[in-house]
Amino acid sequence: MLVECSHCGAGVVEVKCPWKGRDGRLTGMLKDTNSCVREVDGGKLQVKRTHHYYHQIQAQMYMCERSYADFVLRNVQEINVQRIQKDDSLS
């Protein structure tokens, strides 16, 4: 999804609803080494730079000429939003 904000500028939103994280807390996904996220700053979830979701988001920003992405990870109980800046070294 493409978004425009007078304060933040032009970005994309990527929403993922992982099947493995559907029940319980999203932090439960950390037990799986193949998970798309890692824990940072005492409990915040962050998409792994080595995961294909990260590269998918970077490609969306590059192709749509956007400077940031909001990566939304959700299940029935929780929502986690991470702002990701465009990584020009990947383009």
C-alpha positions in Angstrom: 0.0 0.0 0.0 1.3 3.5 -0.9 1.0 6.3 1.6 1.6 10.1 1.6 2.1 12.2 4.7 2.7 15.9 4.9 5.2 15.3 7.7 6.8 12.0 6.8 6.6 12.1 3.0 6.0 9.2 0.6 6.1 5.7 1.9 4.8 2.1 1.6 3.0 -0.1 4.1 3.6 -3.8 4.2 1.3 -5.9 6.4 2.2 -9.5 7.4 -0.1 -11.8 9.4 2.2 -14.8 10.0 0.4 -18.1 10.5 3.0 -19.2 13.2 2.3 -16.1 15.2 -1.5 -16.3 15.0 -2.0 -17.4 18.6 -0.4 -15.8 21.6 2.1 -13.0 21.6 4.1 -12.0 18.5 7.2 -12.3 20.6 6.6 -16.1 20.6 7.9 -16.0 17.0 11.4 -15.3 18.4 11.6 -19.0 19.4 11.7 -19.9 15.7 15.2 -19.3 14.2 13.6 -19.0 10.7 11.3 -16.2 11.9 11.3 -12.9 10.0 11.9 -10.9 13.2 14.5 -10.5 16.0 14.3 -8.7 19.3 15.9 -5.3 19.8 15.8 -2.6 22.5 14.3 -4.8 25.3 11.3 -6.4 23.5 10.8 -4.5 20.3 10.5 -6.7 17.2 12.5 -5.8 14.1 12.5 -7.5 10.7 15.8 -9.3 10.1 17.9 -7.7 7.3 18.7 -11.2 6.1 15.0 -12.2 5.7 13.3 -12.0 2.3 10.6 -9.6 3.8 13.3 -7.0 4.3 14.5 -7.3 0.7 10.8 -7.3 -0.5 10.2 -4.0 1.3 13.4 -2.5 0.0 12.4 -3.4 -3.5 9.0 -1.9 -3.1 10.5 1.4 -1.9 13.0 1.4 -4.8 10.4 0.6 -7.5 7.8 3.1 -6.1 10.3 5.8 -5.4 9.5 5.9 -1.7 11.8 6.8 1.2 10.4 4.7 4.0 8.2 1.7 4.8 6.0 0.8 7.7 6.3 -2.9 8.3 3.2 -4.1 10.1 3.2 -7.5 11.8 -0.1 -8.5 13.4 -2.2 -11.3 14.8 -5.6 -11.3 16.5 -4.1 -10.0 19.7 -1.3 -7.6 18.8 0.1 -5.3 16.2 3.8 -4.3 15.8 4.8 -1.5 13.5 8.4 -0.8 12.5 9.6 2.1 10.3 12.2 1.0 7.8 14.3 3.6 5.9 15.3 3.0 2.3 18.7 1.4 2.1 20.3 3.0 -1.0 23.3 0.6 -0.8 20.9 -2.1 -2.0 19.8 -0.3 -5.2 
